[in-house]
Amino acid sequence: MNAMKHNLAQDLEQCALPAALEAMGERWSFLILRGALSGIRHFEEFQSTLGIARNILANRLARLVENGIMVRQPMLCDRRKVEYRLTEKGEGLAPAMIALRQWGEKWGNGPAFCQVLADKRDGQPIRPMTIQAHDGRSLDITDLVWLCVDEVTPMAAEPAAAA
């Protein structure tokens, strides 16, 4: 773990984690994101599924839109109604959400689960999220080291597939 040590106070302003946590907010934002990843699109669906107060839901949705995680769009079939959709930035949070859920399942942080996240094509459960090297090897926490950007060895371009 010594390789991972670095000056956290000095790097705090340069670290993306505090800004990411600020963009997401708190518990309700994560639960809204979970709902959106599951296909919920409408205010009323979020409210009834999550059991969240309307004012809190409106606030959290506005914050997610403001941070570019979701977009608020009028529905094509009825322009008076709106739907909330994940942006590419919001969809990019899926691995973090899945990893956090898997962590909770493994360490017993919550009730026993009755649903398993699976591959839509094969119907098979997904693998546990892992830290992976550039070449796909699973890494342990002891395999990690913090480097300055200018110390990182550029990856060689992959050879083009033979025609």
Backbone as CSV, one residue per row, in Angstrom:
resi,resn,N_x,N_y,N_z,CA_x,CA_y,CA_z,C_x,C_y,C_z
1,MET,0.823,-1.195,0.000,0.000,0.000,0.000,0.862,1.252,0.000
2,ASN,2.145,1.124,0.364,3.016,2.289,0.381,3.094,2.962,-0.977
3,ALA,3.026,2.175,-2.048,3.094,2.743,-3.393,1.903,3.644,-3.672
4,MET,0.790,3.435,-2.968,-0.414,4.234,-3.189,-0.376,5.549,-2.412
5,LYS,0.497,5.652,-1.402,0.524,6.853,-0.570,0.961,8.053,-1.390
6,HIS,0.288,9.131,-1.187,0.687,10.400,-1.770,0.062,11.488,-0.916
7,ASN,0.400,12.702,-1.152,-0.069,13.807,-0.325,-1.514,14.132,-0.687
8,LEU,-2.462,13.576,0.080,-3.888,13.769,-0.212,-4.301,15.228,-0.105
9,ALA,-3.796,15.931,0.891,-4.162,17.339,1.056,-3.691,18.161,-0.137
10,GLN,-2.495,17.889,-0.605,-1.946,18.621,-1.745,-2.708,18.289,-3.029
11,ASP,-3.094,17.032,-3.181,-3.741,16.594,-4.412,-5.249,16.810,-4.427
12,LEU,-5.835,17.226,-3.295,-7.279,17.354,-3.197,-7.853,18.254,-4.290
13,GLU,-7.195,19.345,-4.573,-7.688,20.270,-5.598,-7.563,19.694,-7.000
14,GLN,-6.656,18.725,-7.172,-6.426,18.141,-8.489,-7.129,16.796,-8.652
15,CYS,-7.758,16.301,-7.586,-8.406,14.991,-7.622,-9.842,15.119,-8.123
16,ALA,-10.256,14.213,-8.974,-11.607,14.249,-9.541,-12.664,13.717,-8.579
17,LEU,-12.287,12.969,-7.550,-13.268,12.358,-6.662,-14.141,13.377,-5.924
18,PRO,-13.588,14.398,-5.285,-14.468,15.354,-4.602,-15.464,16.029,-5.552
19,ALA,-15.019,16.384,-6.740,-15.913,17.023,-7.712,-17.001,16.049,-8.174
20,ALA,-16.637,14.786,-8.350,-17.626,13.781,-8.762,-18.664,13.585,-7.668
21,LEU,-18.227,13.530,-6.427,-19.168,13.375,-5.308,-20.074,14.596,-5.196
22,GLU,-19.531,15.765,-5.427,-20.325,17.000,-5.384,-21.379,17.006,-6.495
23,ALA,-21.024,16.525,-7.676,-21.963,16.488,-8.803,-23.118,15.535,-8.529
24,MET,-22.826,14.420,-7.907,-23.872,13.438,-7.629,-24.721,13.841,-6.438
25,GLY,-24.144,14.510,-5.476,-24.934,14.945,-4.332,-24.933,13.922,-3.222
26,GLU,-26.035,13.241,-3.043,-26.162,12.322,-1.926,-27.025,11.130,-2.301
27,ARG,-27.513,10.422,-1.310,-28.221,9.156,-1.481,-29.316,9.210,-2.549
28,TRP,-30.188,10.201,-2.494,-31.303,10.250,-3.444,-30.813,10.354,-4.880
29,SER,-29.737,11.081,-5.102,-29.208,11.203,-6.468,-28.752,9.847,-6.994
30,PHE,-28.129,9.055,-6.130,-27.693,7.717,-6.540,-28.895,6.820,-6.826
31,LEU,-29.941,6.936,-6.016,-31.138,6.114,-6.236,-31.885,6.541,-7.497
32,ILE,-31.891,7.836,-7.781,-32.482,8.323,-9.035,-31.684,7.779,-10.215
33,LEU,-30.363,7.822,-10.101,-29.507,7.283,-11.159,-29.761,5.788,-11.347
34,ARG,-29.897,5.045,-10.249,-30.211,3.616,-10.342,-31.522,3.417,-11.102
35,GLY,-32.527,4.233,-10.802,-33.798,4.141,-11.508,-33.649,4.457,-12.984
36,ALA,-32.886,5.497,-13.292,-32.672,5.876,-14.694,-31.924,4.781,-15.446
37,LEU,-30.943,4.158,-14.786,-30.219,3.049,-15.420,-31.138,1.860,-15.664
38,SER,-32.214,1.767,-14.880,-33.197,0.683,-15.039,-34.306,1.037,-16.019
39,GLY,-34.277,2.232,-16.570,-35.250,2.612,-17.591,-36.348,3.562,-17.156
40,ILE,-36.326,4.031,-15.917,-37.331,5.005,-15.480,-37.032,6.339,-16.154
41,ARG,-38.070,7.003,-16.644,-37.893,8.251,-17.396,-38.742,9.423,-16.880
42,HIS,-39.827,9.141,-16.177,-40.784,10.183,-15.827,-40.795,10.491,-14.338
43,PHE,-41.052,11.742,-14.019,-41.066,12.228,-12.645,-41.937,11.335,-11.764
44,GLU,-43.146,11.049,-12.208,-44.090,10.270,-11.411,-43.563,8.855,-11.162
45,GLU,-42.875,8.277,-12.158,-42.295,6.940,-11.985,-41.196,6.959,-10.925
46,PHE,-40.341,7.980,-10.992,-39.287,8.100,-9.989,-39.909,8.226,-8.598
47,GLN,-40.929,9.076,-8.493,-41.536,9.321,-7.192,-42.189,8.063,-6.625
48,SER,-42.976,7.380,-7.434,-43.677,6.205,-6.921,-42.724,5.042,-6.646
49,THR,-41.705,4.884,-7.464,-40.754,3.795,-7.280,-39.862,4.024,-6.064
50,LEU,-39.409,5.253,-5.891,-38.456,5.556,-4.821,-39.120,5.969,-3.513
51,GLY,-40.376,6.426,-3.591,-41.037,6.914,-2.392,-40.418,8.204,-1.882
52,ILE,-39.945,9.023,-2.777,-39.264,10.274,-2.460,-40.260,11.434,-2.504
53,ALA,-40.099,12.411,-1.641,-40.966,13.581,-1.646,-40.782,14.359,-2.951
54,ARG,-41.848,14.940,-3.452,-41.822,15.652,-4.734,-40.783,16.767,-4.763
55,ASN,-40.703,17.542,-3.681,-39.760,18.664,-3.679,-38.306,18.178,-3.696
56,ILE,-38.025,17.098,-2.989,-36.659,16.547,-2.986,-36.337,15.965,-4.355
57,LEU,-37.279,15.243,-4.947,-37.081,14.676,-6.278,-36.829,15.777,-7.298
58,ALA,-37.640,16.818,-7.277,-37.465,17.929,-8.220,-36.086,18.567,-8.055
59,ASN,-35.662,18.742,-6.806,-34.356,19.330,-6.530,-33.236,18.458,-7.050
60,ARG,-33.307,17.157,-6.784,-32.238,16.247,-7.202,-32.196,16.084,-8.716
61,LEU,-33.357,16.004,-9.348,-33.374,15.919,-10.821,-32.769,17.182,-11.438
62,ALA,-33.123,18.338,-10.888,-32.569,19.603,-11.394,-31.052,19.618,-11.248
63,ARG,-30.561,19.112,-10.132,-29.113,19.079,-9.900,-28.423,18.127,-10.877
64,LEU,-29.034,16.979,-11.124,-28.458,16.023,-12.074,-28.456,16.599,-13.488
65,VAL,-29.499,17.334,-13.845,-29.553,17.999,-15.156,-28.489,19.094,-15.219
66,GLU,-28.398,19.895,-14.168,-27.422,20.988,-14.101,-25.989,20.467,-14.251
67,ASN,-25.732,19.288,-13.705,-24.388,18.711,-13.772,-24.157,17.869,-15.026
68,GLY,-25.127,17.853,-15.944,-24.948,17.152,-17.215,-25.039,15.644,-17.118
69,ILE,-25.600,15.138,-16.016,-25.729,13.694,-15.828,-27.026,13.197,-16.458
70,MET,-28.046,14.049,-16.421,-29.324,13.746,-17.065,-29.728,14.948,-17.909
71,VAL,-30.640,14.704,-18.821,-31.206,15.770,-19.630,-32.727,15.700,-19.498
72,ARG,-33.340,16.850,-19.457,-34.805,16.963,-19.352,-35.322,17.300,-20.739
73,GLN,-36.170,16.420,-21.306,-36.649,16.595,-22.681,-38.157,16.487,-22.754
74,PRO,-38.784,17.344,-23.572,-40.219,17.161,-23.816,-40.423,15.848,-24.566
75,MET,-41.514,15.160,-24.239,-41.822,13.907,-24.926,-42.320,14.208,-26.339
76,LEU,-41.968,13.373,-27.267,-42.370,13.575,-28.656,-43.874,13.449,-28.837
77,CYS,-44.492,12.508,-28.123,-45.916,12.252,-28.301,-46.799,13.295,-27.604
78,ASP,-46.275,13.942,-26.577,-47.036,14.959,-25.841,-46.048,15.970,-25.292
79,ARG,-45.886,17.091,-25.988,-44.866,18.102,-25.646,-45.089,18.722,-24.263
80,ARG,-46.273,18.519,-23.660,-46.522,19.063,-22.323,-45.860,18.216,-21.245
81,LYS,-45.533,16.976,-21.576,-44.892,16.070,-20.628,-43.395,16.010,-20.908
82,VAL,-42.638,15.765,-19.850,-41.184,15.668,-20.016,-40.691,14.316,-19.531
83,GLU,-39.521,13.956,-20.021,-38.863,12.763,-19.527,-37.414,13.117,-19.221
84,TYR,-36.852,12.366,-18.329,-35.463,12.537,-17.923,-34.670,11.369,-18.475
85,ARG,-33.617,11.689,-19.188,-32.780,10.652,-19.789,-31.341,10.867,-19.351
86,LEU,-30.636,9.761,-19.225,-29.219,9.840,-18.912,-28.450,10.367,-20.112
87,THR,-27.481,11.200,-19.857,-26.560,11.637,-20.897,-25.437,10.599,-20.978
88,GLU,-24.527,10.779,-21.895,-23.355,9.897,-21.965,-22.584,9.980,-20.643
89,LYS,-22.505,11.176,-20.101,-21.845,11.375,-18.809,-22.550,10.572,-17.712
90,GLY,-23.868,10.564,-17.721,-24.636,9.796,-16.740,-24.460,8.300,-16.920
91,GLU,-24.495,7.841,-18.163,-24.292,6.419,-18.439,-22.904,5.972,-17.997
92,GLY,-21.944,6.912,-18.031,-20.581,6.610,-17.599,-20.482,6.282,-16.118
93,LEU,-21.528,6.606,-15.353,-21.546,6.281,-13.921,-21.962,4.834,-13.652
94,ALA,-22.443,4.119,-14.659,-22.919,2.747,-14.464,-21.867,1.837,-13.825
95,PRO,-20.617,1.821,-14.292,-19.642,0.935,-13.640,-19.445,1.256,-12.155
96,ALA,-19.434,2.530,-11.807,-19.279,2.913,-10.395,-20.482,2.462,-9.581
97,MET,-21.674,2.612,-10.130,-22.893,2.194,-9.434,-22.909,0.673,-9.248
98,ILE,-22.536,-0.051,-10.278,-22.519,-1.512,-10.203,-21.471,-1.970,-9.188
99,ALA,-20.296,-1.347,-9.226,-19.244,-1.717,-8.274,-19.689,-1.447,-6.844
100,LEU,-20.355,-0.331,-6.613,-20.821,0.002,-5.264,-21.887,-0.996,-4.800
101,ARG,-22.785,-1.364,-5.692,-23.806,-2.356,-5.336,-23.167,-3.707,-5.030
102,GLN,-22.234,-4.127,-5.889,-21.571,-5.408,-5.651,-20.812,-5.395,-4.330
103,TRP,-20.200,-4.281,-3.986,-19.513,-4.149,-2.715,-20.514,-4.331,-1.572
104,GLY,-21.664,-3.665,-1.676,-22.693,-3.790,-0.651,-23.212,-5.211,-0.526
105,GLU,-23.376,-5.894,-1.658,-23.829,-7.284,-1.629,-22.795,-8.186,-0.955
106,LYS,-21.529,-7.988,-1.292,-20.463,-8.822,-0.743,-20.306,-8.632,0.763
107,TRP,-20.404,-7.402,1.223,-20.126,-7.105,2.623,-21.390,-6.980,3.467
108,GLY,-22.510,-7.375,2.903,-23.742,-7.440,3.684,-24.317,-6.095,4.076
109,ASN,-24.070,-5.079,3.280,-24.617,-3.754,3.550,-25.980,-3.619,2.886
110,GLY,-26.969,-4.212,3.483,-28.308,-4.137,2.936,-28.984,-5.488,3.002
111,PRO,-30.240,-5.517,2.610,-30.990,-6.782,2.660,-30.502,-7.749,1.588
112,ALA,-30.836,-9.011,1.775,-30.508,-10.010,0.758,-31.168,-9.596,-0.557
113,PHE,-30.478,-9.751,-1.641,-30.994,-9.310,-2.933,-31.734,-10.428,-3.634
114,CYS,-32.748,-10.036,-4.382,-33.533,-11.021,-5.108,-33.311,-10.884,-6.612
115,GLN,-32.637,-9.830,-7.020,-32.361,-9.638,-8.438,-30.855,-9.649,-8.667
116,VAL,-30.464,-10.196,-9.799,-29.064,-10.256,-10.174,-28.925,-9.518,-11.497
117,LEU,-27.932,-8.661,-11.608,-27.681,-7.962,-12.863,-27.054,-8.942,-13.846
118,ALA,-27.678,-9.073,-15.015,-27.252,-10.088,-15.983,-27.071,-9.483,-17.367
119,ASP,-26.356,-10.198,-18.180,-26.144,-9.879,-19.585,-27.468,-10.114,-20.317
120,LYS,-27.984,-9.090,-20.968,-29.279,-9.184,-21.655,-29.269,-10.269,-22.729
121,ARG,-28.161,-10.394,-23.444,-28.073,-11.366,-24.534,-28.098,-12.799,-24.034
122,ASP,-27.272,-13.103,-23.016,-27.109,-14.481,-22.567,-27.894,-14.829,-21.313
123,GLY,-28.397,-13.814,-20.601,-29.107,-14.065,-19.358,-28.213,-14.562,-18.233
124,GLN,-26.923,-14.348,-18.373,-25.967,-14.786,-17.352,-25.566,-13.598,-16.475
125,PRO,-25.365,-13.838,-15.166,-24.939,-12.754,-14.280,-23.621,-12.139,-14.753
126,ILE,-23.478,-10.845,-14.538,-22.221,-10.187,-14.901,-21.153,-10.573,-13.889
127,ARG,-19.902,-10.421,-14.284,-18.778,-10.694,-13.392,-18.659,-9.573,-12.367
128,PRO,-18.035,-9.879,-11.247,-17.768,-8.807,-10.277,-16.867,-7.743,-10.912
129,MET,-17.109,-6.493,-10.565,-16.282,-5.400,-11.058,-14.907,-5.535,-10.422
130,THR,-13.879,-5.312,-11.201,-12.511,-5.408,-10.707,-11.704,-4.230,-11.209
131,ILE,-10.562,-4.045,-10.594,-9.583,-3.083,-11.101,-8.760,-3.840,-12.122
132,GLN,-8.652,-3.282,-13.305,-7.949,-3.995,-14.361,-6.810,-3.162,-14.925
133,ALA,-5.759,-3.856,-15.286,-4.622,-3.238,-15.961,-5.014,-2.926,-17.403
134,HIS,-4.177,-2.197,-18.066,-4.441,-1.837,-19.468,-4.612,-3.056,-20.352
135,ASP,-4.023,-4.182,-19.961,-4.111,-5.393,-20.775,-5.188,-6.371,-20.291
136,GLY,-6.024,-5.933,-19.331,-7.132,-6.743,-18.866,-6.852,-7.592,-17.631
137,ARG,-5.588,-7.612,-17.158,-5.265,-8.373,-15.943,-5.992,-7.758,-14.756
138,SER,-6.514,-8.611,-13.864,-7.091,-8.118,-12.617,-5.957,-7.693,-11.703
139,LEU,-6.129,-6.549,-11.060,-5.110,-6.020,-10.166,-5.615,-6.014,-8.737
140,ASP,-4.704,-6.232,-7.817,-4.974,-6.123,-6.389,-4.583,-4.700,-5.963
141,ILE,-5.066,-4.277,-4.825,-4.750,-2.933,-4.336,-3.238,-2.736,-4.195
142,THR,-2.512,-3.815,-3.895,-1.055,-3.714,-3.742,-0.338,-3.568,-5.086
143,ASP,-1.050,-3.743,-6.186,-0.460,-3.614,-7.523,-0.543,-2.183,-8.055
144,LEU,-1.115,-1.275,-7.284,-1.377,0.080,-7.764,-0.342,1.071,-7.269
145,VAL,-0.109,2.092,-8.053,0.808,3.169,-7.704,0.292,4.461,-8.334
146,TRP,0.428,5.576,-7.634,0.067,6.884,-8.192,1.261,7.417,-8.963
147,LEU,1.038,7.871,-10.181,2.083,8.463,-11.006,1.605,9.822,-11.500
148,CYS,2.554,10.717,-11.715,2.217,11.971,-12.386,1.932,11.637,-13.844
149,VAL,1.096,12.419,-14.467,0.708,12.152,-15.857,1.931,12.035,-16.767
150,ASP,2.939,12.874,-16.547,4.119,12.833,-17.420,5.015,11.619,-17.156
151,GLU,4.739,10.833,-16.110,5.497,9.617,-15.823,4.872,8.368,-16.439
152,VAL,3.652,8.488,-16.939,2.937,7.339,-17.475,3.515,6.969,-18.831
153,THR,3.792,5.686,-18.996,4.315,5.191,-20.269,3.162,5.088,-21.259
154,PRO,3.280,5.780,-22.398,2.190,5.675,-23.386,2.047,4.242,-23.873
155,MET,0.799,3.822,-24.054,0.548,2.470,-24.559,0.880,2.440,-26.039
156,ALA,1.496,1.338,-26.448,1.805,1.166,-27.872,0.504,0.958,-28.633
157,ALA,0.443,1.481,-29.829,-0.741,1.297,-30.664,-0.881,-0.177,-30.992
158,GLU,-2.100,-0.665,-30.967,-2.344,-2.073,-31.291,-2.183,-2.252,-32.800
159,PRO,-1.555,-3.357,-33.205,-1.394,-3.584,-34.645,-2.741,-3.750,-35.322
160,ALA,-2.837,-3.251,-36.524,-4.086,-3.367,-37.291,-4.322,-4.831,-37.627
161,ALA,-5.594,-5.210,-37.604,-5.963,-6.590,-37.925,-5.645,-6.871,-39.389
162,ALA,-5.140,-8.057,-39.645,-4.804,-8.451,-41.010,-6.093,-8.623,-41.803
163,ALA,-6.072,-8.144,-43.019,-7.261,-8.236,-43.857,-7.356,-9.557,-44.543
